[in-house]
């Protein structure tokens, strides 16, 4: 009998075309970083609301034999506030059961890091020619990709942004389910970028297009902003939780530290006799989410970390004494057969509503994001790397048992990842079920609740919570955790259906 070949690796991400690009690269002999670059480029084409060359992100990379590193290629605030800047434009994203306010327009554009990040990761970690890695994205842009049901829903949620300018409305006119979305201009730009390098975006023609747009329409960015942009290499935040070692996105981004804060609160609670979905379980999650939100607001934008020992001690005491039982973004997770791990989270905010002229590239709206600026949209300091809720994360249980995960979902990223980690480590729930199980999100006295919890538990929660939004079905509002687990030579890949997720073991 012929030997069964070992898998080449596993991929979990937000779109089947993105997943296929990564899988094909692994099968061609590429490593996890070749695969994640190919997936990153494709995501900017086929998941345009969630990823764009005009946005930014983070990669948590753990290459075999190397120390884990976070590549921070998130956006940077402008160096100078323009006196001629236009007003931020408020829009309401309609999720059906609830709405969320975003602010867009040229004044909401921060310096993009996506392109610099792409080339930095390639230079350090990739093995295949860049011309090979860009092929799937070029094909998708020029030949077109049918709009999936999830992408059509997403376009509908943020429809006002995609009608904001004539060029944007023209580029994304075909966004109903099944329509063929072609982006030939974006294909031409991708080809030029691979040929000319990152200078095209940061000092060349695309840079001039960005700064001319800002000068004419009331944005803040200048050529100096683009020319001075840098990718940062950071040491991951390392936490111990139960019997696991967890690596995640460090400061200045807030997502990883807030997840860490919540896990430290949970770590003091014995969950051995707690059942998933019970009243005690949900009340505990609500307490942790409430205290995490409170801690975040109490430290504001200062230098204090949520993981400050004194702050943690104060909140640990509060959660231990509490009575109970009485009362947006895409992610790519990849592991290869050699043991390399890649967790990349990408975001364009919701997009500012404006494209770089002649390029098909939607620019970000990060300075207008409330979850990035909790004191209020547009309240940002100049020339700083913006914080983010994005938190690509690695769980190490033992040498040959690792799980890599991350999520999109605005300020629900941290609660989605928190709940999946808890499902895995507190309740020993298998990976596919840990992602699928219903979630909650608690913020500002409102509990958002997916279906699947018992009516008796929800009735008890109504006695405590001011407002409960009961969702009729699972929804992208609650994040999209795409997860890959490796145990020795065995892989599990789980894409979160809430965000059109795809998991593939090859």
QUIMODA-V13553 format. One record per pair of residues at least 24 apart in sequence whose ideal C-beta (glycine too) atoms are under 6 Angstrom apart, sorted by the first residue. I is the first residue (numbers start at 1). J is the second residue. D is the distance in Angstrom with one decimal. If there is no record, write none. Layout:
BEGIN
I_J_D, I_J_D
END
This chain:
BEGIN
6_337_5.9, 6_489_5.0, 7_491_5.3, 7_505_5.4, 8_337_5.5, 8_506_5.0, 9_335_5.6, 9_336_3.9, 9_337_5.5, 10_335_5.4, 10_484_4.6, 10_491_3.8, 10_493_4.0, 10_505_4.6, 11_334_5.2, 11_493_6.0, 11_504_5.1, 12_333_4.6, 12_482_3.9, 12_483_5.6, 12_484_5.1, 12_493_4.5, 12_494_5.6, 12_495_4.9, 12_503_4.4, 13_39_5.9, 13_332_4.3, 13_482_5.4, 14_47_5.7, 14_330_4.4, 14_499_5.2, 14_500_5.6, 14_501_5.7, 15_46_5.1, 15_47_5.3, 16_502_4.9, 17_42_5.8, 17_46_4.8, 17_140_5.9, 17_145_5.6, 18_42_4.7, 18_43_5.0, 19_502_4.2, 19_504_5.2, 21_136_3.7, 22_334_5.9, 23_504_5.4, 23_506_4.8, 26_506_6.0, 30_128_4.7, 31_127_5.5, 31_336_5.4, 31_340_5.3, 32_334_4.6, 32_336_4.2, 32_340_4.0, 32_342_4.3, 33_125_3.7, 33_126_5.2, 33_342_5.8, 34_126_5.0, 34_127_5.8, 34_128_4.7, 34_133_6.0, 35_334_5.1, 36_332_5.7, 36_334_5.2, 36_342_4.1, 36_344_5.1, 37_122_5.9, 37_133_5.0, 38_133_4.5, 38_136_5.8, 39_332_4.8, 41_134_5.6, 41_137_3.8, 42_136_5.1, 42_137_4.8, 42_140_5.9, 43_330_5.7, 45_137_5.1, 45_140_4.5, 45_141_4.9, 46_140_5.5, 46_145_4.9, 47_330_5.2, 49_154_4.9, 50_329_5.9, 50_330_3.9, 51_330_5.2, 51_346_4.2, 52_348_3.9, 52_362_4.9, 53_114_5.1, 53_115_5.7, 53_361_4.9, 54_112_4.9, 54_361_4.8, 54_362_5.5, 54_363_3.9, 54_364_5.5, 55_112_5.9, 55_114_5.4, 55_347_5.5, 55_348_3.4, 55_364_4.5, 56_112_5.9, 56_113_3.8, 56_114_5.4, 57_345_5.5, 57_346_3.9, 58_249_5.6, 58_345_5.5, 58_390_5.5, 58_392_5.6, 59_121_5.9, 59_344_4.5, 60_343_4.3, 60_392_4.0, 60_394_6.0, 61_342_5.8, 62_341_4.3, 63_340_5.2, 64_338_5.5, 64_339_4.6, 64_340_5.6, 68_236_5.2, 68_247_5.5, 69_233_5.4, 70_234_4.4, 70_236_5.3, 70_249_5.9, 71_117_5.9, 71_121_5.8, 72_232_4.1, 72_234_5.5, 73_113_3.7, 73_116_5.7, 73_117_2.6, 73_231_4.9, 74_113_5.6, 74_388_5.4, 75_110_3.8, 75_111_5.8, 75_113_5.7, 75_364_5.8, 75_366_4.8, 75_386_5.3, 76_111_4.2, 76_229_5.9, 76_385_5.5, 77_110_5.6, 77_380_4.9, 77_382_5.7, 77_384_5.1, 78_220_3.8, 78_221_5.5, 78_225_5.4, 79_224_5.9, 79_225_5.4, 79_382_5.9, 79_383_4.5, 82_220_4.7, 85_218_5.1, 85_220_5.6, 86_218_2.8, 88_368_5.1, 88_378_5.3, 91_160_4.3, 93_157_5.1, 93_158_5.2, 94_157_6.0, 95_477_4.9, 97_469_5.5, 97_471_5.1, 98_469_5.6, 102_350_5.1, 103_368_3.1, 103_377_4.4, 104_161_5.4, 104_352_5.0, 104_353_4.7, 104_365_4.7, 104_368_5.9, 106_214_5.7, 106_217_4.1, 106_218_5.1, 106_219_3.6, 106_354_5.8, 107_218_5.7, 107_219_5.8, 108_352_4.8, 108_365_3.8, 108_367_5.3, 108_368_3.6, 109_219_5.1, 109_221_5.8, 109_352_5.2, 109_363_4.8, 110_366_4.5, 110_367_5.4, 111_225_4.7, 111_229_5.2, 115_198_5.3, 115_201_4.3, 116_198_5.7, 116_229_5.8, 116_231_5.1, 117_231_5.5, 119_198_4.7, 120_231_4.3, 130_194_5.3, 134_190_5.8, 134_194_5.0, 137_190_5.6, 138_187_5.3, 138_190_5.7, 141_183_4.5, 141_186_4.7, 141_187_3.5, 142_184_5.7, 142_187_4.2, 144_180_4.1, 144_181_5.7, 144_182_3.7, 145_181_5.8, 146_178_5.5, 146_180_5.8, 147_175_5.6, 147_177_5.8, 147_179_4.9, 147_181_5.4, 148_500_5.8, 149_177_5.1, 150_500_3.3, 152_176_5.6, 152_177_4.0, 158_350_4.9, 161_350_5.5, 161_351_5.4, 161_353_4.7, 164_353_3.1, 165_353_5.8, 165_354_5.3, 167_355_5.0, 168_353_5.9, 168_355_5.8, 171_360_5.8, 183_360_4.9, 185_359_5.9, 185_360_3.7, 186_360_3.4, 189_359_4.9, 202_226_4.7, 202_227_5.9, 203_227_5.4, 206_356_5.8, 209_356_4.5, 209_357_4.8, 210_356_5.5, 241_267_5.7, 242_425_4.7, 244_395_5.3, 244_397_5.2, 244_425_5.6, 245_396_4.4, 246_395_5.5, 247_394_4.4, 248_391_5.1, 248_393_4.3, 249_391_4.6, 252_385_5.7, 252_387_5.5, 253_387_5.2, 253_388_4.5, 254_387_4.7, 255_388_6.0, 255_389_4.0, 255_390_5.4, 255_391_3.7, 255_413_5.6, 255_414_5.3, 256_391_4.4, 257_305_5.8, 257_306_5.0, 257_307_5.7, 258_292_5.6, 258_306_5.8, 258_414_4.9, 259_391_5.6, 259_414_5.0, 259_417_5.6, 259_418_5.5, 260_307_5.6, 261_292_5.5, 261_306_4.0, 262_288_4.9, 262_292_4.8, 262_418_5.1, 264_312_5.7, 265_319_5.0, 268_316_5.7, 271_426_4.7, 276_427_5.1, 277_453_5.3, 279_325_5.8, 279_457_4.8, 279_460_5.2, 280_324_5.6, 280_325_5.3, 283_324_4.8, 286_442_4.7, 287_319_5.6, 287_322_5.5, 289_415_5.8, 289_442_4.1, 290_442_5.9, 291_315_5.2, 293_443_5.8, 327_464_3.9, 328_410_4.5, 329_408_3.1, 330_408_5.0, 331_406_3.8, 331_407_5.6, 331_408_5.8, 331_482_4.9, 333_404_4.6, 333_405_5.9, 333_482_5.2, 333_483_5.9, 333_484_4.3, 335_484_4.9, 335_486_4.8, 341_404_5.1, 343_392_3.5, 343_404_4.6, 343_406_5.2, 345_390_4.0, 345_392_4.9, 345_406_4.6, 371_410_5.2, 371_411_3.7, 389_413_4.3, 389_414_5.8, 391_417_5.8, 400_488_4.7, 401_487_4.9, 402_486_5.3, 403_485_4.5, 404_484_5.1, 405_481_5.6, 405_483_4.1, 407_479_4.2, 407_480_5.7, 407_481_4.5, 408_480_5.1, 409_479_3.3, 412_441_5.1, 412_478_5.8, 412_479_4.9, 413_479_5.8, 415_441_5.0, 416_479_2.9, 416_481_5.4, 420_481_4.9, 431_483_5.7, 431_485_4.8, 431_492_5.0, 431_494_5.3, 432_494_5.0, 435_481_5.2, 435_483_5.8, 435_494_4.8, 435_496_5.3, 439_478_4.5, 450_474_5.3, 450_478_5.9, 474_498_5.1
END
